[in-house]
């Protein structure tokens, strides 16, 4: 039963990651951080414009970071809900067998998904 639940939760988590563009969210946060650093260290840009632009970029980073946090929290909530009904599921999940099984299922599903989408 635990193995089937790990299988279902891994697939559900991967689909959530794809559906909500997790990788794109992280890349966009990194891109905004790079832009912010370029603006901060550019001596040609006046402090007045830095005072205007940096808070705007900070707000964008905050929004995207909140989206990332909500996605991770939602995935974590799935696992905690399963643990609520199936005691010691989290302990099995973080055991060496559970970690290996999760990684194996995720890698196989990623590969399978790529093949199907091509």
Buried (B, 14 or more C-beta within 10 A) or exposed (E): EBEEBBBEBBBEBBEBBEEBEBEEBEEBBEEBBEBBEEBEEEEEEEEEEBEEBBEEBEEBBEEBEEBBEEBBEEBEEBBEEBBEEEEEBBEBBEEEEBEEBBEEBBEEBEEEBEEEEE
